[in-house]
Amino acid sequence: MTNDTLYRLHPATVAEALVNKWVAWSNTVPPVAGSLHLKNFQLKLLESYLKDPKVHLDACKNPKYRAGPFVDIPIERMQEVADLLAFTQTAQRKSLELATEIKDFQSYLVQEAKGQSLDPYYQKVPPGLQGFVELAYDYFNRPMVRFFESLLYEAGYYDRTLQSLRFSKQPNHASRSFIMSTPRLPSPEAIEWTVAFDDPRVDELFRLDAAPKPLGAIRELLGLEAGADARLLPLLSEQTAAAPDRWDGESVRVRYFGHACALVEWSGNAVLMDPYIGVEVGEGDVGHYSYEHLPPKLDYVVITHSHHDHFSIESLLRIRHKTDTLVVPRTCGVLAGDPSLKLLARKIGFKKVIELDALESLPLENGEIVSIPFLGEHADLLYSKSAYVVRAGRERILFAADSDCLDQKLFDNIRAILGPIETVFLGMECVGAPLSWTSGAFFPARPDPRLDKTRRYKGADSARGLRILEALRTKRIYNYAMGLEPWLEHLLGLAYTEDSTQLSESRKFIASAKERGMEAQLLFGKHELFLEPGR
């Protein structure tokens, strides 16, 4: 090592985006969703851990409970958890008060407002919500509260000073605890950089792959002293990154990066779907594309829905510097658990964000991106979701994520409007977690367990998936977004076995599609597909 040695981030270095030590995602950043999640999930979870940490640690050892509400922190660090709880109660007091006012006022409104004029109820709006809400009825005279999210972001409920990036080198993919349930405490091997997500220095750091820097410059960027080099150097690499690979061939190239992340390139266009990109942990890793396999510029990064394995703040921040435009689904603006992804994306530093509603499109050179309706996956609760048809030349490719065929006529209508869709990427998470898994914090009372289990975060099974393909007259089907890759475990904790319903249905789906003359494949880890013109 010399003073002239240039460094980039090590391929195994993870940069977790945190809000007050918790991993940032769509339930922890927006003012309304974040306040309710903080009060009704995070704080209750820390209090539960402090009462009986052994119960939590025992549960964390069981793969079946990996994605459950259990804190994976050793007992000897209990005091640090207690300190975090106390700090949160002070530093985020305003958000906690907001959550209380939302719950109390909405409960009051439901009890009192039965169809009469809502004008007098504006006098009952609690102080923290005054000037930030509109009251309305649906056509069954059930009252609703609409939040002005853009105003709430500016009212002190969104605190950039609590944001940070935590850098750690991953020995294996299993080393990351489940993101919802375990805050990230300080570690001798990790470096936490207190920096707002929208800070331009974040882009400067993540440009290191293309523009490596001397150690001193990186240290200065992170605000570290020279004595921190022993912790910083293992997170860096002297090896030159592979040259960015942008496709210029005549055919359409689709690269599968794992889960729901796919890169579509044709005619000089580069469109990246649902980026969650795993780092490379070295020996024993599953072969996959990583950040260095992305082209130098992404024309569009497209998000199907707000779940943390599709709208990943960790990955989005890392590719922001090379993203021209972020595309997100339009949201309704009423439900607390349905935050505006457009507002959220702008707050974390994306300059150009476009919302697409059903059948709205974006033109591209020799192609376009078309938004279509997305049924399923959200436990009948959320609306911030879209599937997309990417037209690349004469080829139409549907990225349906976790769509379900709840109504085959929908897909008949889509084919009638857009024409047959030759290539389909479709998930098959046909079991799904119950409603309360991520949305429980938004309810004034815990959902009835009997109802909770019927409203699940799920997509199609084999029979419903086949109905989608038949309606669209599909030729090629790629079963993706199954959470199979090991770098998804800390996000989803699915703990599949060979006889899991999801895998059984996937095998049945692939076999049935082949019987009908379609090309069909379950994707895992890494795949490259070429769609020839006119094929």
C-alpha positions as CSV (number, residue, x, y, z in Angstrom):
1,M,0.0,0.0,0.0
2,T,1.3,3.5,-1.0
3,N,-0.2,6.9,-0.8
4,D,-1.1,6.5,-4.5
5,T,-3.0,3.3,-4.0
6,L,-6.6,3.7,-5.2
7,Y,-9.5,2.0,-3.5
8,R,-13.1,1.1,-4.1
9,L,-15.6,-0.6,-1.9
10,H,-14.9,-4.3,-1.4
11,P,-17.4,-6.5,-3.4
12,A,-18.5,-8.0,0.0
13,T,-19.1,-4.6,1.7
14,V,-22.7,-3.9,2.5
15,A,-23.9,-0.3,3.0
16,E,-27.1,-0.5,5.1
17,A,-29.3,2.6,5.2
18,L,-30.4,3.3,8.8
19,V,-32.9,5.5,10.6
20,N,-31.9,5.7,14.3
21,K,-30.1,2.3,14.0
22,W,-33.1,0.6,12.2
23,V,-32.9,-0.4,8.6
24,A,-34.6,2.1,6.4
25,W,-37.6,1.0,4.3
26,S,-41.0,2.3,3.4
27,N,-42.5,1.8,6.8
28,T,-39.7,3.6,8.7
29,V,-39.0,6.7,6.7
30,P,-42.3,8.5,5.7
31,P,-43.8,10.6,8.5
32,V,-47.2,8.9,9.0
33,A,-46.1,5.3,8.4
34,G,-42.8,5.9,10.2
35,S,-44.5,7.3,13.3
36,L,-47.0,4.4,13.6
37,H,-44.4,1.8,12.9
38,L,-42.1,3.4,15.5
39,K,-44.7,3.5,18.3
40,N,-46.6,0.3,17.6
41,F,-43.8,-2.0,16.4
42,Q,-40.2,-0.8,17.1
43,L,-40.7,0.4,20.7
44,K,-42.9,-2.5,21.7
45,L,-40.4,-4.9,20.3
46,L,-37.5,-3.3,22.3
47,E,-39.6,-3.3,25.4
48,S,-40.5,-7.0,24.9
49,Y,-36.8,-7.9,24.4
50,L,-35.8,-6.1,27.6
51,K,-38.4,-8.0,29.6
52,D,-37.1,-11.4,28.4
53,P,-34.2,-11.4,25.9
54,K,-33.8,-15.2,26.1
55,V,-37.2,-15.7,24.5
56,H,-36.1,-13.5,21.6
57,L,-32.7,-15.1,21.1
58,D,-34.1,-18.7,21.3
59,A,-36.7,-17.7,18.6
60,C,-33.9,-16.2,16.4
61,K,-32.1,-19.6,16.4
62,N,-35.1,-21.2,14.8
63,P,-35.3,-20.6,11.0
64,K,-39.1,-20.8,11.2
65,Y,-39.1,-17.6,13.3
66,R,-36.4,-15.7,11.4
67,A,-38.8,-13.2,10.0
68,G,-40.8,-12.8,13.3
69,P,-40.8,-10.0,15.9
70,F,-37.7,-11.2,17.7
71,V,-34.6,-9.1,18.4
72,D,-31.3,-10.8,17.6
73,I,-29.0,-9.1,20.0
74,P,-26.9,-10.9,22.7
75,I,-28.0,-10.6,26.3
76,E,-24.7,-8.9,27.3
77,R,-25.7,-6.0,25.1
78,M,-29.1,-5.4,26.8
79,Q,-27.9,-2.1,28.2
80,E,-27.3,-0.8,24.7
81,V,-30.8,-1.8,23.8
82,A,-32.1,0.0,26.8
83,D,-30.1,3.1,25.9
84,L,-31.5,3.0,22.3
85,L,-35.0,2.8,23.7
86,A,-34.4,5.8,26.0
87,F,-32.8,7.8,23.2
88,T,-35.7,7.1,20.9
89,Q,-38.3,8.2,23.4
90,T,-36.5,11.5,23.5
91,A,-35.2,12.1,20.0
92,Q,-38.4,10.9,18.3
93,R,-40.8,12.3,20.8
94,K,-42.7,14.4,18.2
95,S,-43.2,11.3,16.0
96,L,-44.5,9.3,18.9
97,E,-46.9,12.0,19.8
98,L,-48.1,12.1,16.2
99,A,-48.7,8.3,16.2
100,T,-50.8,8.7,19.4
101,E,-52.9,11.5,17.9
102,I,-53.5,9.6,14.6
103,K,-54.8,6.6,16.5
104,D,-56.9,8.5,19.0
105,F,-58.4,10.9,16.4
106,Q,-59.2,8.2,13.8
107,S,-60.8,6.0,16.4
108,Y,-62.9,9.0,17.7
109,L,-63.9,9.9,14.1
110,V,-65.1,6.4,13.3
111,Q,-67.2,6.4,16.5
112,E,-68.8,9.8,16.0
113,A,-69.0,10.5,12.3
114,K,-72.0,8.6,10.8
115,G,-72.6,10.6,7.6
116,Q,-73.4,14.1,8.9
117,S,-71.3,17.1,7.9
118,L,-67.6,16.7,8.8
119,D,-67.0,20.5,9.1
120,P,-67.4,20.6,13.0
121,Y,-64.8,17.8,13.3
122,Y,-62.0,20.0,12.1
123,Q,-62.2,21.7,15.5
124,K,-61.5,18.3,17.0
125,V,-58.4,17.6,15.1
126,P,-55.5,17.3,17.6
127,P,-52.7,20.0,17.5
128,G,-50.1,17.8,15.8
129,L,-52.5,17.0,12.9
130,Q,-54.0,20.5,12.4
131,G,-53.3,21.8,8.9
132,F,-52.1,18.4,7.8
133,V,-55.3,16.4,7.1
134,E,-58.5,16.5,5.2
135,L,-61.6,14.7,6.5
136,A,-63.9,12.8,4.1
137,Y,-66.4,10.0,3.7
138,D,-66.6,7.1,1.3
139,Y,-70.0,6.5,-0.3
140,F,-71.0,4.3,2.6
141,N,-70.6,7.2,5.0
142,R,-67.5,5.8,6.6
143,P,-65.1,8.6,7.6
144,M,-61.5,8.8,6.3
145,V,-58.5,10.9,7.1
146,R,-56.4,12.0,4.2
147,F,-52.8,13.1,5.1
148,F,-50.9,15.8,3.3
149,E,-47.7,13.9,3.3
150,S,-45.7,16.6,1.6
151,L,-46.5,19.0,4.4
152,L,-45.8,16.5,7.1
153,Y,-42.3,15.9,5.7
154,E,-41.6,19.6,6.3
155,A,-43.0,19.7,9.8
156,G,-40.3,18.1,11.9
157,Y,-41.6,14.5,11.6
158,Y,-38.9,13.7,9.1
159,D,-35.5,14.0,10.8
160,R,-32.5,13.7,8.5
161,T,-30.1,13.8,11.4
162,L,-31.2,10.3,12.4
163,Q,-30.1,8.9,9.1
164,S,-26.8,7.0,8.5
165,L,-25.0,4.4,6.4
166,R,-23.5,1.4,8.1
167,F,-20.6,-0.3,6.2
168,S,-19.7,-3.8,7.1
169,K,-18.0,-6.7,5.2
170,Q,-20.2,-9.7,5.0
171,P,-18.5,-13.1,5.7
172,N,-21.6,-14.8,4.4
173,H,-25.2,-13.9,3.5
174,A,-26.6,-15.4,6.8
175,S,-24.6,-12.9,8.9
176,R,-27.3,-10.2,8.6
177,S,-30.1,-10.3,11.1
178,F,-33.7,-9.8,9.9
179,I,-34.1,-6.1,9.0
180,M,-37.5,-5.4,10.6
181,S,-36.8,-6.8,14.1
182,T,-33.1,-6.1,14.9
183,P,-31.6,-2.6,15.2
184,R,-28.0,-2.3,14.1
185,L,-25.8,-1.6,17.1
186,P,-22.2,-0.4,16.8
187,S,-19.6,-3.1,15.9
188,P,-15.8,-2.9,15.9
189,E,-15.8,-4.3,12.3
190,A,-18.4,-1.8,11.0
191,I,-18.2,1.9,10.3
192,E,-21.3,4.0,10.7
193,W,-21.4,7.3,8.7
194,T,-23.9,9.8,10.0
195,V,-25.1,11.3,6.8
196,A,-28.5,12.2,5.3
197,F,-29.6,10.0,2.5
198,D,-30.0,12.9,0.1
199,D,-26.4,14.2,0.8
200,P,-24.4,14.5,-2.5
201,R,-21.5,12.9,-0.7
202,V,-23.4,9.6,-0.8
203,D,-23.2,9.6,-4.6
204,E,-19.5,10.5,-4.4
205,L,-18.8,7.5,-2.2
206,F,-20.8,5.1,-4.4
207,R,-18.9,6.3,-7.5
208,L,-15.8,4.6,-6.2
209,D,-16.3,1.6,-8.5
210,A,-15.9,3.8,-11.5
211,A,-13.6,6.4,-9.9
212,P,-11.5,4.8,-7.0
213,K,-9.9,7.2,-4.6
214,P,-6.8,7.2,-2.3
215,L,-7.4,6.0,1.3
216,G,-7.0,9.5,2.7
217,A,-9.7,10.9,0.4
218,I,-12.2,8.2,1.4
219,R,-11.3,8.7,5.1
220,E,-12.0,12.4,4.7
221,L,-15.2,11.8,2.9
222,L,-16.5,9.6,5.7
223,G,-15.2,12.1,8.4
224,L,-12.9,9.5,10.0
225,E,-9.6,10.0,11.8
226,A,-6.4,8.3,10.6
227,G,-6.7,5.9,13.5
228,A,-9.8,4.4,11.9
229,D,-7.8,2.9,8.9
230,A,-7.6,-0.5,10.6
231,R,-11.4,-0.7,10.4
232,L,-11.7,1.1,7.0
233,L,-9.2,-0.9,5.0
234,P,-11.0,-4.3,5.2
235,L,-14.1,-2.6,3.7
236,L,-12.1,-1.5,0.7
237,S,-10.4,-3.2,-2.3
238,E,-7.4,-2.3,-4.4
239,Q,-8.7,-4.4,-7.3
240,T,-10.0,-2.6,-10.3
241,A,-13.7,-3.1,-10.9
242,A,-14.7,-4.7,-14.2
243,A,-15.5,-2.2,-16.9
244,P,-19.2,-1.3,-17.1
245,D,-21.0,-3.5,-19.5
246,R,-23.6,-1.9,-21.6
247,W,-25.4,-3.9,-24.3
248,D,-25.4,-2.6,-27.8
249,G,-26.5,-5.7,-29.7
250,E,-29.6,-5.9,-32.0
251,S,-31.4,-8.4,-29.7
252,V,-32.9,-7.6,-26.4
253,R,-30.7,-8.7,-23.5
254,V,-32.3,-9.4,-20.1
255,R,-30.0,-10.0,-17.1
256,Y,-31.5,-11.5,-14.0
257,F,-29.8,-10.2,-10.8
258,G,-31.8,-12.2,-8.3
259,H,-35.3,-12.1,-6.8
260,A,-37.3,-9.4,-8.8
261,C,-34.3,-7.5,-10.1
262,A,-33.8,-7.7,-13.9
263,L,-32.0,-5.4,-16.3
264,V,-33.5,-5.0,-19.8
265,E,-31.2,-3.5,-22.5
266,W,-31.9,-2.8,-26.2
267,S,-31.3,0.0,-28.7
268,G,-29.1,1.8,-26.2
269,N,-31.8,1.7,-23.5
270,A,-31.1,0.3,-20.0
271,V,-34.1,-0.3,-17.7
272,L,-33.6,-1.9,-14.3
273,M,-36.6,-3.5,-12.5
274,D,-37.0,-3.6,-8.7
275,P,-33.3,-3.3,-7.7
276,Y,-32.2,-5.4,-4.7
277,I,-28.7,-6.4,-5.5
278,G,-26.7,-8.8,-3.4
279,V,-23.0,-8.2,-2.5
280,E,-20.4,-10.9,-3.4
281,V,-19.3,-12.7,-0.3
282,G,-16.7,-14.9,-2.0
283,E,-16.2,-18.6,-1.3
284,G,-19.4,-20.5,-1.2
285,D,-21.4,-17.7,-2.7
286,V,-24.1,-18.3,-5.3
287,G,-22.9,-16.9,-8.6
288,H,-24.8,-13.7,-9.4
289,Y,-24.5,-10.3,-11.0
290,S,-23.7,-7.4,-8.6
291,Y,-23.3,-3.7,-8.7
292,E,-20.2,-3.7,-10.9
293,H,-22.2,-5.5,-13.6
294,L,-24.6,-2.6,-14.1
295,P,-24.1,-0.3,-17.1
296,P,-22.6,3.2,-16.5
297,K,-26.1,4.8,-16.9
298,L,-29.6,3.5,-16.1
299,D,-32.2,5.3,-18.1
300,Y,-35.0,4.1,-15.9
301,V,-35.2,2.3,-12.6
302,V,-38.7,0.9,-12.2
303,I,-40.4,-0.1,-8.9
304,T,-43.4,-2.4,-8.9
305,H,-44.5,-1.9,-5.3
306,S,-43.5,-0.5,-1.9
307,H,-42.4,-3.7,-0.1
308,H,-38.8,-3.7,1.2
309,D,-37.6,-6.4,-1.2
310,H,-38.8,-4.3,-4.2
311,F,-38.3,-0.7,-3.0
312,S,-34.9,-1.2,-1.4
313,I,-33.5,2.0,0.0
314,E,-30.1,0.3,0.5
315,S,-29.8,-0.6,-3.2
316,L,-31.5,2.5,-4.5
317,L,-29.0,4.8,-2.8
318,R,-26.1,2.8,-4.1
319,I,-27.2,3.2,-7.8
320,R,-28.7,6.7,-7.5
321,H,-25.6,8.4,-9.1
322,K,-26.1,6.4,-12.3
323,T,-29.9,6.6,-12.4
324,D,-31.5,9.1,-14.8
325,T,-35.2,8.6,-13.8
326,L,-36.9,6.6,-11.1
327,V,-40.4,5.2,-11.9
328,V,-42.9,4.4,-9.2
329,P,-46.6,3.5,-9.0
330,R,-49.1,6.2,-8.2
331,T,-50.6,6.0,-4.7
332,C,-54.0,6.9,-3.3
333,G,-52.8,9.1,-0.4
334,V,-55.3,7.9,2.1
335,L,-54.0,4.9,4.0
336,A,-51.2,5.3,6.5
337,G,-49.5,2.1,5.2
338,D,-49.6,3.4,1.6
339,P,-47.0,6.2,1.6
340,S,-46.2,8.1,-1.6
341,L,-43.1,6.5,-3.1
342,K,-42.6,9.6,-5.2
343,L,-42.3,11.8,-2.1
344,L,-40.1,9.2,-0.3
345,A,-37.8,8.9,-3.3
346,R,-37.3,12.6,-3.6
347,K,-36.6,12.9,0.1
348,I,-33.8,10.3,-0.2
349,G,-32.2,12.2,-3.0
350,F,-33.7,11.2,-6.3
351,K,-34.1,14.3,-8.5
352,K,-36.3,12.9,-11.2
353,V,-39.2,10.7,-10.1
354,I,-42.2,9.8,-12.2
355,E,-45.5,8.2,-11.0
356,L,-47.3,6.1,-13.5
357,D,-50.9,5.1,-13.3
358,A,-52.5,2.2,-15.2
359,L,-51.9,2.4,-18.9
360,E,-49.7,5.5,-18.6
361,S,-46.4,5.0,-20.5
362,L,-43.0,6.4,-21.0
363,P,-41.5,6.5,-24.5
364,L,-38.1,5.0,-25.2
365,E,-35.9,4.6,-28.3
366,N,-37.7,1.8,-30.1
367,G,-39.9,1.0,-27.2
368,E,-41.8,2.1,-24.1
369,I,-42.6,1.3,-20.5
370,V,-46.4,0.8,-19.8
371,S,-47.9,0.5,-16.3
372,I,-50.7,-2.0,-15.8
373,P,-52.8,-2.9,-12.8
374,F,-51.4,-5.2,-10.1
375,L,-53.8,-7.5,-8.2
376,G,-52.6,-9.4,-5.2
377,E,-49.7,-9.3,-2.8
378,H,-50.7,-6.5,-0.5
379,A,-53.1,-8.3,1.9
380,D,-56.0,-6.3,0.4
381,L,-54.6,-3.2,2.1
382,L,-52.1,-1.2,0.0
383,Y,-52.4,0.5,-3.4
384,S,-48.9,1.6,-4.2
385,K,-48.3,-1.1,-6.8
386,S,-48.0,-1.6,-10.6
387,A,-46.9,-4.2,-12.9
388,Y,-45.1,-3.1,-16.1
389,V,-44.9,-4.1,-19.7
390,V,-41.6,-3.2,-21.3
391,R,-41.9,-3.0,-25.0
392,A,-38.4,-3.5,-26.5
393,G,-38.7,-3.3,-30.2
394,R,-41.4,-5.8,-31.2
395,E,-41.0,-7.7,-27.9
396,R,-43.3,-7.2,-25.0
397,I,-42.1,-8.2,-21.6
398,L,-44.3,-8.2,-18.5
399,F,-42.7,-7.8,-15.1
400,A,-45.6,-8.8,-12.9
401,A,-43.8,-9.3,-9.6
402,D,-46.2,-10.9,-7.1
403,S,-49.4,-10.3,-9.2
404,D,-52.2,-12.7,-8.7
405,C,-55.0,-13.7,-11.2
406,L,-57.9,-12.7,-9.0
407,D,-59.8,-11.8,-12.1
408,Q,-58.7,-13.3,-15.4
409,K,-60.8,-10.7,-17.3
410,L,-58.2,-8.1,-16.3
411,F,-55.5,-9.9,-18.3
412,D,-57.9,-10.4,-21.2
413,N,-58.4,-6.7,-21.2
414,I,-54.7,-6.0,-21.1
415,R,-54.1,-8.2,-24.0
416,A,-56.9,-6.6,-26.0
417,I,-55.3,-3.2,-25.4
418,L,-51.6,-3.9,-25.6
419,G,-51.6,-7.1,-27.7
420,P,-50.1,-10.5,-26.8
421,I,-47.3,-10.4,-24.2
422,E,-44.7,-12.9,-25.3
423,T,-42.5,-12.9,-22.2
424,V,-43.7,-12.9,-18.6
425,F,-41.7,-12.7,-15.4
426,L,-44.0,-13.8,-12.6
427,G,-43.6,-14.6,-8.9
428,M,-45.2,-17.4,-7.1
429,E,-45.3,-16.5,-3.4
430,C,-48.6,-18.2,-3.0
431,V,-48.7,-18.5,0.8
432,G,-47.6,-15.1,2.1
433,A,-47.3,-13.6,5.5
434,P,-50.5,-12.6,7.3
435,L,-51.8,-9.0,7.2
436,S,-50.3,-8.0,10.5
437,W,-46.7,-8.9,9.4
438,T,-45.9,-5.4,8.2
439,S,-49.3,-3.6,8.5
440,G,-50.2,-4.4,12.0
441,A,-48.8,-1.1,13.3
442,F,-51.3,0.8,11.2
443,F,-54.4,-0.7,12.9
444,P,-55.9,0.9,16.0
445,A,-56.3,-2.6,17.4
446,R,-54.6,-5.8,16.5
447,P,-56.5,-7.6,13.6
448,D,-58.6,-10.5,14.6
449,P,-56.3,-13.6,14.2
450,R,-58.9,-15.4,12.2
451,L,-59.2,-12.6,9.7
452,D,-55.4,-11.8,9.8
453,K,-54.6,-15.3,8.4
454,T,-57.0,-14.9,5.5
455,R,-55.6,-11.6,4.3
456,R,-52.0,-12.4,3.2
457,Y,-49.1,-10.9,1.3
458,K,-49.3,-13.4,-1.5
459,G,-49.3,-13.8,-5.3
460,A,-50.4,-16.5,-7.7
461,D,-50.3,-20.2,-7.3
462,S,-49.8,-22.5,-10.3
463,A,-53.4,-22.5,-11.5
464,R,-53.9,-18.8,-11.3
465,G,-50.4,-18.2,-12.8
466,L,-51.4,-20.3,-15.8
467,R,-54.6,-18.3,-16.3
468,I,-52.4,-15.1,-16.6
469,L,-50.2,-16.8,-19.2
470,E,-53.2,-18.1,-21.2
471,A,-55.0,-14.7,-21.2
472,L,-51.8,-12.9,-22.4
473,R,-50.9,-15.7,-24.9
474,T,-47.4,-16.0,-23.5
475,K,-44.6,-17.9,-25.2
476,R,-41.9,-17.6,-22.4
477,I,-42.4,-17.6,-18.7
478,Y,-39.8,-16.9,-16.1
479,N,-40.7,-17.7,-12.5
480,Y,-38.8,-15.1,-10.4
481,A,-39.2,-13.1,-7.2
482,M,-39.3,-16.2,-5.1
483,G,-36.9,-15.1,-2.4
484,L,-34.7,-18.1,-3.1
485,E,-31.3,-16.3,-3.2
486,P,-29.4,-16.4,0.1
487,W,-28.9,-12.6,0.1
488,L,-32.7,-12.3,0.6
489,E,-32.8,-14.2,3.9
490,H,-32.3,-11.1,6.0
491,L,-35.2,-9.4,4.1
492,L,-37.7,-12.2,3.9
493,G,-36.7,-15.0,6.2
494,L,-38.7,-17.6,4.2
495,A,-36.8,-20.7,5.4
496,Y,-38.0,-22.8,2.4
497,T,-37.7,-26.6,2.4
498,E,-38.1,-28.8,-0.7
499,D,-41.7,-29.5,0.2
500,S,-42.6,-25.9,0.8
501,T,-45.9,-25.0,-0.9
502,Q,-44.3,-22.2,-2.9
503,L,-41.7,-24.5,-4.4
504,S,-44.2,-27.3,-5.1
505,E,-46.5,-24.8,-6.9
506,S,-43.5,-23.4,-8.8
507,R,-42.6,-26.9,-10.1
508,K,-46.2,-27.6,-11.0
509,F,-46.4,-24.2,-12.8
510,I,-43.2,-24.7,-14.8
511,A,-44.3,-28.3,-15.8
512,S,-47.8,-27.1,-16.8
513,A,-46.4,-24.2,-18.9
514,K,-44.1,-26.6,-20.8
515,E,-47.0,-29.0,-21.5
516,R,-48.7,-26.1,-23.2
517,G,-45.7,-25.5,-25.4
518,M,-44.2,-22.5,-23.6
519,E,-40.6,-22.0,-22.6
520,A,-40.5,-22.1,-18.8
521,Q,-37.9,-21.7,-16.2
522,L,-37.5,-21.0,-12.5
523,L,-34.8,-18.4,-12.1
524,F,-32.2,-18.5,-9.4
525,G,-29.1,-16.4,-8.7
526,K,-28.0,-15.4,-12.2
527,H,-29.4,-15.7,-15.7
528,E,-28.9,-14.0,-19.1
529,L,-31.6,-14.1,-21.8
530,F,-31.5,-12.9,-25.4
531,L,-34.7,-12.2,-27.2
532,E,-34.0,-12.1,-30.9
533,P,-35.8,-9.6,-33.2
534,G,-38.9,-11.2,-34.8
535,R,-38.7,-14.3,-32.7
